Amino acid sequence: MTFMSKVQLKIVWVAIVLSATGASAEMPTAIGVSDGTVLLTVHAEGAQIYECKPMPVEKSPSHVGAPTWQFREPIATLIVDGKSIGRHYAGPNWDHIDGSGVTGKAAASVPGATPDDIPWLKLDVVDHRGDGFLSSATTVQRINTRGGVLQGQCDSAGAYRSVPYSADYVFLRKRSQR
């Protein structure tokens, strides 16, 4: 086998390995979990809901500025292999169809790929419900986000707008847990 054939074979082998493992961009350090084991990865399709509210003026909280779009809550369907297996909503909460659920609290954040993409997050699980897939989750990562951002001024305080988004949620438990 010639040197060029060996190089070509190595390139093909690397391409096969990367495509078989579903390799993508590396996890940003800020939201990484070094001592975690993946319990479940789901895809989410939904919306980020925003409300038009006046912004308080920093130097004088009794004075308000122009109304702006402010995040209110998410609503999304959790999907695995094309099947709905749960929902995501304000809290933030995630419920699985097996009756288990978790509530998270943001621990770290990194920007999405574009200014229109909501941030990637690392969330600590602060509450559990039921028994099932999510019962032993200690961390949730929101990755691969697309869309969901609404910024700027709005016309009518009290108005709502939903902005479509998608993301992948990874539920992890500490390796020391069983």
NUMARBA-191467 format. One record per atom (N, C-alpha, C): residue number from 1; atom name; z, y, x. Coordinates in steps of 0.1 Angstrom, whole numbers. Atoms other than C-alpha are relative to their C-alpha. Layout:
<sites>
[site NUM "CA" [Z Y X]]
...
</sites>
This chain:
<sites>
[site 1 "N" [0 -12 9]]
[site 1 "CA" [0 0 0]]
[site 1 "C" [0 12 9]]
[site 2 "N" [1 -12 -8]]
[site 2 "CA" [-10 34 14]]
[site 2 "C" [12 9 -3]]
[site 3 "N" [-10 -10 1]]
[site 3 "CA" [14 63 19]]
[site 3 "C" [-2 7 -14]]
[site 4 "N" [3 -8 12]]
[site 4 "CA" [-3 82 -10]]
[site 4 "C" [3 -9 -12]]
[site 5 "N" [-3 9 11]]
[site 5 "CA" [0 52 -33]]
[site 5 "C" [15 -1 -2]]
[site 6 "N" [-14 1 2]]
[site 6 "CA" [37 49 -26]]
[site 6 "C" [6 13 -6]]
[site 7 "N" [-4 -13 5]]
[site 7 "CA" [42 86 -33]]
[site 7 "C" [-3 1 -15]]
[site 8 "N" [4 0 14]]
[site 8 "CA" [23 83 -66]]
[site 8 "C" [8 -9 -8]]
[site 9 "N" [-8 10 7]]
[site 9 "CA" [43 52 -76]]
[site 9 "C" [14 6 -2]]
[site 10 "N" [-13 -6 1]]
[site 10 "CA" [76 71 -69]]
[site 10 "C" [0 11 -11]]
[site 11 "N" [1 -10 10]]
[site 11 "CA" [64 100 -90]]
[site 11 "C" [0 -6 -14]]
[site 12 "N" [1 7 13]]
[site 12 "CA" [55 77 -119]]
[site 12 "C" [13 -6 -4]]
[site 13 "N" [-13 6 3]]
[site 13 "CA" [88 59 -116]]
[site 13 "C" [10 10 -4]]
[site 14 "N" [-9 -11 4]]
[site 14 "CA" [108 92 -117]]
[site 14 "C" [-3 5 -14]]
[site 15 "N" [4 -5 14]]
[site 15 "CA" [88 103 -148]]
[site 15 "C" [5 -10 -10]]
[site 16 "N" [-4 10 10]]
[site 16 "CA" [95 70 -166]]
[site 16 "C" [15 1 -2]]
[site 17 "N" [-15 -1 1]]
[site 17 "CA" [133 72 -158]]
[site 17 "C" [4 12 -7]]
[site 18 "N" [-4 -12 7]]
[site 18 "CA" [135 108 -169]]
[site 18 "C" [-3 0 -15]]
[site 19 "N" [3 0 15]]
[site 19 "CA" [117 102 -202]]
[site 19 "C" [8 -11 -7]]
[site 20 "N" [-8 11 6]]
[site 20 "CA" [137 70 -209]]
[site 20 "C" [14 5 -2]]
[site 21 "N" [-14 -5 1]]
[site 21 "CA" [170 88 -204]]
[site 21 "C" [1 12 -9]]
[site 22 "N" [0 -12 8]]
[site 22 "CA" [160 118 -225]]
[site 22 "C" [6 12 8]]
[site 23 "N" [-6 -10 -8]]
[site 23 "CA" [169 140 -196]]
[site 23 "C" [-5 14 -4]]
[site 24 "N" [4 -13 3]]
[site 24 "CA" [169 177 -203]]
[site 24 "C" [7 9 9]]
[site 25 "N" [-7 -9 -9]]
[site 25 "CA" [184 208 -188]]
[site 25 "C" [14 -4 2]]
[site 26 "N" [-14 4 -3]]
[site 26 "CA" [217 203 -172]]
[site 26 "C" [10 8 -9]]
[site 27 "N" [-11 -7 8]]
[site 27 "CA" [249 211 -191]]
[site 27 "C" [6 11 8]]
[site 28 "N" [-6 -11 -7]]
[site 28 "CA" [262 245 -181]]
[site 28 "C" [15 -3 3]]
[site 29 "N" [-14 3 -4]]
[site 29 "CA" [295 242 -162]]
[site 29 "C" [10 5 -9]]
[site 30 "N" [-10 -7 8]]
[site 30 "CA" [313 266 -185]]
[site 30 "C" [3 -8 -13]]
[site 31 "N" [-2 8 12]]
[site 31 "CA" [309 242 -215]]
[site 31 "C" [0 -15 3]]
[site 32 "N" [0 14 -3]]
[site 32 "CA" [309 210 -196]]
[site 32 "C" [14 -7 -2]]
[site 33 "N" [-12 8 1]]
[site 33 "CA" [335 182 -201]]
[site 33 "C" [0 -11 10]]
[site 34 "N" [1 10 -11]]
[site 34 "CA" [343 163 -170]]
[site 34 "C" [7 -13 -3]]
[site 35 "N" [-8 12 3]]
[site 35 "CA" [368 139 -185]]
[site 35 "C" [-3 -6 -14]]
[site 36 "N" [3 4 13]]
[site 36 "CA" [350 131 -217]]
[site 36 "C" [-10 -12 -2]]
[site 37 "N" [9 11 4]]
[site 37 "CA" [333 101 -233]]
[site 37 "C" [-6 4 -13]]
[site 38 "N" [7 -4 12]]
[site 38 "CA" [306 108 -259]]
[site 38 "C" [3 -11 -11]]
[site 39 "N" [-2 9 12]]
[site 39 "CA" [316 94 -294]]
[site 39 "C" [-12 0 -9]]
[site 40 "N" [11 -2 10]]
[site 40 "CA" [287 108 -314]]
[site 40 "C" [-8 12 4]]
[site 41 "N" [9 -11 -1]]
[site 41 "CA" [257 131 -310]]
[site 41 "C" [-8 1 -12]]
[site 42 "N" [8 -2 13]]
[site 42 "CA" [241 146 -341]]
[site 42 "C" [-8 13 2]]
[site 43 "N" [8 -12 1]]
[site 43 "CA" [214 171 -348]]
[site 43 "C" [4 7 -13]]
[site 44 "N" [-3 -8 12]]
[site 44 "CA" [221 199 -372]]
[site 44 "C" [-11 10 -4]]
[site 45 "N" [9 -9 6]]
[site 45 "CA" [198 219 -394]]
[site 45 "C" [7 8 -11]]
[site 46 "N" [-7 -8 9]]
[site 46 "CA" [212 248 -413]]
[site 46 "C" [-3 15 1]]
[site 47 "N" [1 -14 -1]]
[site 47 "CA" [219 285 -414]]
[site 47 "C" [13 6 5]]
[site 48 "N" [-11 -9 -4]]
[site 48 "CA" [242 311 -399]]
[site 48 "C" [0 11 -10]]
[site 49 "N" [-1 -10 11]]
[site 49 "CA" [254 334 -427]]
[site 49 "C" [6 12 6]]
[site 50 "N" [-5 -13 -5]]
[site 50 "CA" [259 371 -419]]
[site 50 "C" [3 9 -12]]
[site 51 "N" [-3 -9 10]]
[site 51 "CA" [275 398 -440]]
[site 51 "C" [-1 14 6]]
[site 52 "N" [1 -14 -3]]
[site 52 "CA" [267 435 -439]]
[site 52 "C" [14 7 -2]]
[site 53 "N" [-13 -6 1]]
[site 53 "CA" [300 453 -430]]
[site 53 "C" [0 13 9]]
[site 54 "N" [-2 -12 -9]]
[site 54 "CA" [310 487 -416]]
[site 54 "C" [7 -4 12]]
[site 55 "N" [-7 3 -13]]
[site 55 "CA" [320 486 -380]]
[site 55 "C" [11 10 2]]
[site 56 "N" [-11 -10 -3]]
[site 56 "CA" [354 502 -372]]
[site 56 "C" [-3 7 13]]
[site 57 "N" [2 -8 -12]]
[site 57 "CA" [352 530 -347]]
[site 57 "C" [12 -3 9]]
[site 58 "N" [-11 5 -9]]
[site 58 "CA" [372 518 -316]]
[site 58 "C" [11 10 2]]
[site 59 "N" [-10 -9 -3]]
[site 59 "CA" [390 550 -309]]
[site 59 "C" [9 4 -13]]
[site 60 "N" [-7 -4 13]]
[site 60 "CA" [400 555 -346]]
[site 60 "C" [-2 -11 -10]]
[site 61 "N" [3 11 9]]
[site 61 "CA" [403 523 -366]]
[site 61 "C" [-1 4 -15]]
[site 62 "N" [1 -4 14]]
[site 62 "CA" [407 543 -398]]
[site 62 "C" [-14 6 -3]]
[site 63 "N" [14 -4 2]]
[site 63 "CA" [371 556 -393]]
[site 63 "C" [-9 -11 2]]
[site 64 "N" [10 10 -1]]
[site 64 "CA" [341 534 -398]]
[site 64 "C" [-13 5 4]]
[site 65 "N" [13 -3 -4]]
[site 65 "CA" [307 534 -383]]
[site 65 "C" [-10 -5 -10]]
[site 66 "N" [11 5 8]]
[site 66 "CA" [273 524 -397]]
[site 66 "C" [2 -15 -2]]
[site 67 "N" [-1 14 2]]
[site 67 "CA" [272 490 -413]]
[site 67 "C" [-9 -9 9]]
[site 68 "N" [8 9 -9]]
[site 68 "CA" [260 461 -391]]
[site 68 "C" [2 -14 -6]]
[site 69 "N" [-1 14 3]]
[site 69 "CA" [253 424 -396]]
[site 69 "C" [11 -7 8]]
[site 70 "N" [-11 7 -7]]
[site 70 "CA" [285 404 -387]]
[site 70 "C" [0 -14 -5]]
[site 71 "N" [0 15 3]]
[site 71 "CA" [287 366 -385]]
[site 71 "C" [12 -3 -10]]
[site 72 "N" [-10 4 10]]
[site 72 "CA" [305 351 -415]]
[site 72 "C" [4 -15 1]]
[site 73 "N" [-3 15 -1]]
[site 73 "CA" [301 313 -414]]
[site 73 "C" [-13 -8 2]]
[site 74 "N" [12 9 -1]]
[site 74 "CA" [277 284 -407]]
[site 74 "C" [0 -9 -12]]
[site 75 "N" [1 11 10]]
[site 75 "CA" [264 258 -431]]
[site 75 "C" [-12 -8 5]]
[site 76 "N" [11 9 -6]]
[site 76 "CA" [244 228 -418]]
[site 76 "C" [2 -14 -4]]
[site 77 "N" [0 15 3]]
[site 77 "CA" [235 192 -425]]
[site 77 "C" [0 -6 14]]
[site 78 "N" [0 7 -12]]
[site 78 "CA" [243 168 -397]]
[site 78 "C" [-9 -13 -1]]
[site 79 "N" [10 10 1]]
[site 79 "CA" [215 143 -390]]
[site 79 "C" [0 -9 12]]
[site 80 "N" [2 11 -10]]
[site 80 "CA" [212 110 -371]]
[site 80 "C" [-11 -9 -4]]
[site 81 "N" [11 9 3]]
[site 81 "CA" [180 90 -370]]
[site 81 "C" [-7 4 -14]]
[site 82 "N" [6 -5 12]]
[site 82 "CA" [166 112 -399]]
[site 82 "C" [8 -1 -12]]
[site 83 "N" [-9 2 12]]
[site 83 "CA" [196 104 -422]]
[site 83 "C" [11 11 1]]
[site 84 "N" [-12 -10 1]]
[site 84 "CA" [222 130 -433]]
[site 84 "C" [12 -8 1]]
[site 85 "N" [-12 7 -3]]
[site 85 "CA" [255 118 -420]]
[site 85 "C" [13 9 -1]]
[site 86 "N" [-11 -8 1]]
[site 86 "CA" [277 148 -426]]
[site 86 "C" [-4 15 -2]]
[site 87 "N" [2 -15 1]]
[site 87 "CA" [281 186 -428]]
[site 87 "C" [8 8 9]]
[site 88 "N" [-7 -9 -8]]
[site 88 "CA" [292 215 -408]]
[site 88 "C" [1 13 -8]]
[site 89 "N" [-3 -12 8]]
[site 89 "CA" [308 246 -423]]
[site 89 "C" [11 8 6]]
[site 90 "N" [-10 -10 -6]]
[site 90 "CA" [333 275 -418]]
[site 90 "C" [13 -7 4]]
[site 91 "N" [-13 5 -6]]
[site 91 "CA" [364 268 -398]]
[site 91 "C" [1 2 15]]
[site 92 "N" [11 9 4]]
[site 92 "CA" [344 256 -379]]
[site 92 "C" [5 -14 -2]]
[site 93 "N" [-3 13 4]]
[site 93 "CA" [346 222 -395]]
[site 93 "C" [-12 -9 0]]
[site 94 "N" [11 10 0]]
[site 94 "CA" [325 190 -392]]
[site 94 "C" [6 -12 -8]]
[site 95 "N" [-4 12 8]]
[site 95 "CA" [328 162 -418]]
[site 95 "C" [-11 -11 1]]
[site 96 "N" [9 12 -1]]
[site 96 "CA" [313 127 -414]]
[site 96 "C" [1 -7 -13]]
[site 97 "N" [0 7 13]]
[site 97 "CA" [303 106 -444]]
[site 97 "C" [10 -12 0]]
[site 98 "N" [-10 10 0]]
[site 98 "CA" [329 80 -432]]
[site 98 "C" [14 5 -4]]
[site 99 "N" [-13 -6 4]]
[site 99 "CA" [357 104 -443]]
[site 99 "C" [7 7 11]]
[site 100 "N" [-7 -7 -11]]
[site 100 "CA" [366 116 -409]]
[site 100 "C" [-6 14 2]]
[site 101 "N" [4 -14 -2]]
[site 101 "CA" [365 153 -399]]
[site 101 "C" [8 6 10]]
[site 102 "N" [-7 -8 -10]]
[site 102 "CA" [375 178 -373]]
[site 102 "C" [-2 15 -3]]
[site 103 "N" [1 -15 -1]]
[site 103 "CA" [382 215 -370]]
[site 103 "C" [1 4 14]]
[site 104 "N" [0 -4 -13]]
[site 104 "CA" [374 232 -338]]
[site 104 "C" [4 15 3]]
[site 105 "N" [-3 -14 -4]]
[site 105 "CA" [384 264 -319]]
[site 105 "C" [-8 2 13]]
[site 106 "N" [8 -3 -12]]
[site 106 "CA" [360 280 -294]]
[site 106 "C" [8 1 12]]
[site 107 "N" [-7 -1 -13]]
[site 107 "CA" [370 275 -258]]
[site 107 "C" [-9 6 11]]
[site 108 "N" [9 -6 -10]]
[site 108 "CA" [339 286 -239]]
[site 108 "C" [-14 1 -6]]
[site 109 "N" [13 -3 6]]
[site 109 "CA" [304 299 -245]]
[site 109 "C" [-10 4 11]]
[site 110 "N" [11 -5 -9]]
[site 110 "CA" [271 304 -227]]
[site 110 "C" [-12 4 -9]]
[site 111 "N" [11 -5 8]]
[site 111 "CA" [240 323 -240]]
[site 111 "C" [-10 -11 -3]]
[site 112 "N" [11 9 4]]
[site 112 "CA" [213 304 -259]]
[site 112 "C" [-12 3 9]]
[site 113 "N" [12 -1 -9]]
[site 113 "CA" [178 300 -243]]
[site 113 "C" [-7 14 -2]]
[site 114 "N" [7 -13 2]]
[site 114 "CA" [165 332 -259]]
[site 114 "C" [10 9 -8]]
[site 115 "N" [-9 -9 7]]
[site 115 "CA" [182 363 -275]]
[site 115 "C" [1 -3 -15]]
[site 116 "N" [-1 4 14]]
[site 116 "CA" [174 348 -309]]
[site 116 "C" [8 -13 -3]]
[site 117 "N" [-7 13 1]]
[site 117 "CA" [193 316 -302]]
[site 117 "C" [15 2 1]]
[site 118 "N" [-15 0 0]]
[site 118 "CA" [231 313 -310]]
[site 118 "C" [4 -6 13]]
[site 119 "N" [-5 6 -13]]
[site 119 "CA" [252 305 -279]]
[site 119 "C" [3 -15 -1]]
[site 120 "N" [-5 14 -1]]
[site 120 "CA" [260 270 -267]]
[site 120 "C" [15 2 1]]
[site 121 "N" [-15 -1 1]]
[site 121 "CA" [297 263 -272]]
[site 121 "C" [7 -12 5]]
[site 122 "N" [-10 10 -2]]
[site 122 "CA" [326 242 -261]]
[site 122 "C" [11 3 -9]]
[site 123 "N" [-11 -2 9]]
[site 123 "CA" [352 238 -288]]
[site 123 "C" [10 -11 1]]
[site 124 "N" [-11 10 0]]
[site 124 "CA" [386 222 -286]]
[site 124 "C" [3 -4 -15]]
[site 125 "N" [-4 4 13]]
[site 125 "CA" [395 201 -316]]
[site 125 "C" [14 3 -2]]
[site 126 "N" [-14 -4 4]]
[site 126 "CA" [426 215 -333]]
[site 126 "C" [5 -7 -12]]
[site 127 "N" [-5 8 12]]
[site 127 "CA" [428 193 -364]]
[site 127 "C" [-10 -11 -3]]
[site 128 "N" [7 13 3]]
[site 128 "CA" [417 158 -375]]
[site 128 "C" [3 -3 -15]]
[site 129 "N" [-2 5 13]]
[site 129 "CA" [411 144 -410]]
[site 129 "C" [-6 -13 -1]]
[site 130 "N" [5 13 3]]
[site 130 "CA" [406 108 -421]]
[site 130 "C" [-1 -8 12]]
[site 131 "N" [3 9 -11]]
[site 131 "CA" [397 78 -400]]
[site 131 "C" [-15 -3 0]]
[site 132 "N" [14 4 -2]]
[site 132 "CA" [363 71 -386]]
[site 132 "C" [-6 6 13]]
[site 133 "N" [6 -4 -12]]
[site 133 "CA" [338 83 -360]]
[site 133 "C" [6 12 7]]
[site 134 "N" [-5 -12 -6]]
[site 134 "CA" [354 117 -355]]
[site 134 "C" [16 0 3]]
[site 135 "N" [-15 1 -1]]
[site 135 "CA" [391 105 -355]]
[site 135 "C" [6 3 14]]
[site 136 "N" [-5 -1 -13]]
[site 136 "CA" [395 105 -318]]
[site 136 "C" [-7 11 8]]
[site 137 "N" [7 -11 -7]]
[site 137 "CA" [373 135 -309]]
[site 137 "C" [11 11 5]]
[site 138 "N" [-8 -11 -6]]
[site 138 "CA" [390 161 -286]]
[site 138 "C" [-8 12 3]]
[site 139 "N" [9 -11 -3]]
[site 139 "CA" [360 183 -279]]
[site 139 "C" [-13 -1 -7]]
[site 140 "N" [13 -1 6]]
[site 140 "CA" [328 194 -296]]
[site 140 "C" [-8 10 9]]
[site 141 "N" [10 -9 -7]]
[site 141 "CA" [298 208 -277]]
[site 141 "C" [-11 3 -9]]
[site 142 "N" [12 -4 7]]
[site 142 "CA" [271 228 -294]]
[site 142 "C" [-10 4 10]]
[site 143 "N" [11 -2 -10]]
[site 143 "CA" [239 226 -274]]
[site 143 "C" [-14 1 -6]]
[site 144 "N" [14 0 4]]
[site 144 "CA" [201 230 -276]]
[site 144 "C" [-2 8 -13]]
[site 145 "N" [1 -8 12]]
[site 145 "CA" [204 258 -301]]
[site 145 "C" [-13 7 -1]]
[site 146 "N" [13 -7 3]]
[site 146 "CA" [174 274 -317]]
[site 146 "C" [3 9 -13]]
[site 147 "N" [-1 -10 11]]
[site 147 "CA" [176 306 -339]]
[site 147 "C" [15 3 -3]]
[site 148 "N" [-13 -2 5]]
[site 148 "CA" [206 317 -359]]
[site 148 "C" [6 14 3]]
[site 149 "N" [-5 -13 -4]]
[site 149 "CA" [210 352 -345]]
[site 149 "C" [-5 11 -9]]
[site 150 "N" [4 -12 7]]
[site 150 "CA" [210 384 -366]]
[site 150 "C" [8 12 5]]
[site 151 "N" [-7 -11 -6]]
[site 151 "CA" [219 417 -350]]
[site 151 "C" [-5 13 -6]]
[site 152 "N" [5 -13 3]]
[site 152 "CA" [217 454 -357]]
[site 152 "C" [6 5 -13]]
[site 153 "N" [-6 -7 12]]
[site 153 "CA" [224 478 -386]]
[site 153 "C" [-7 -6 -12]]
[site 154 "N" [5 5 13]]
[site 154 "CA" [220 469 -422]]
[site 154 "C" [2 12 -10]]
[site 155 "N" [0 -11 9]]
[site 155 "CA" [216 491 -453]]
[site 155 "C" [12 0 -10]]
[site 156 "N" [-9 1 11]]
[site 156 "CA" [241 478 -479]]
[site 156 "C" [12 -8 3]]
[site 157 "N" [-13 8 -3]]
[site 157 "CA" [277 468 -471]]
[site 157 "C" [2 -10 -12]]
[site 158 "N" [-2 10 10]]
[site 158 "CA" [284 436 -489]]
[site 158 "C" [-12 -9 -2]]
[site 159 "N" [12 8 1]]
[site 159 "CA" [249 422 -486]]
[site 159 "C" [2 -12 10]]
[site 160 "N" [0 12 -8]]
[site 160 "CA" [244 387 -471]]
[site 160 "C" [-14 -4 4]]
[site 161 "N" [13 6 -4]]
[site 161 "CA" [216 371 -451]]
[site 161 "C" [3 -13 8]]
[site 162 "N" [-1 12 -7]]
[site 162 "CA" [212 336 -439]]
[site 162 "C" [-12 -1 10]]
[site 163 "N" [10 1 -11]]
[site 163 "CA" [193 329 -406]]
[site 163 "C" [0 -15 4]]
[site 164 "N" [1 14 -4]]
[site 164 "CA" [180 294 -400]]
[site 164 "C" [3 -3 14]]
[site 165 "N" [-3 4 -13]]
[site 165 "CA" [192 276 -370]]
[site 165 "C" [0 -16 1]]
[site 166 "N" [-2 15 -3]]
[site 166 "CA" [193 241 -354]]
[site 166 "C" [8 -1 13]]
[site 167 "N" [-8 2 -12]]
[site 167 "CA" [216 227 -327]]
[site 167 "C" [3 -15 0]]
[site 168 "N" [-6 13 -1]]
[site 168 "CA" [229 194 -314]]
[site 168 "C" [15 2 2]]
[site 169 "N" [-15 0 -2]]
[site 169 "CA" [266 187 -316]]
[site 169 "C" [4 -13 6]]
[site 170 "N" [-5 12 -7]]
[site 170 "CA" [282 163 -292]]
[site 170 "C" [15 -1 -2]]
[site 171 "N" [-14 2 2]]
[site 171 "CA" [316 149 -301]]
[site 171 "C" [5 -9 11]]
[site 172 "N" [-5 8 -11]]
[site 172 "CA" [337 137 -272]]
[site 172 "C" [15 -3 -2]]
[site 173 "N" [-14 2 -1]]
[site 173 "CA" [371 122 -266]]
[site 173 "C" [3 -1 15]]
[site 174 "N" [-4 1 -14]]
[site 174 "CA" [391 122 -234]]
[site 174 "C" [-1 -15 4]]
[site 175 "N" [2 14 -5]]
[site 175 "CA" [384 91 -212]]
[site 175 "C" [13 -8 -1]]
[site 176 "N" [-12 7 0]]
[site 176 "CA" [421 82 -212]]
[site 176 "C" [4 -5 -14]]
[site 177 "N" [-3 5 14]]
[site 177 "CA" [421 78 -250]]
[site 177 "C" [-8 -13 -3]]
[site 178 "N" [7 12 5]]
[site 178 "CA" [411 46 -267]]
[site 178 "C" [-3 1 -14]]
</sites>
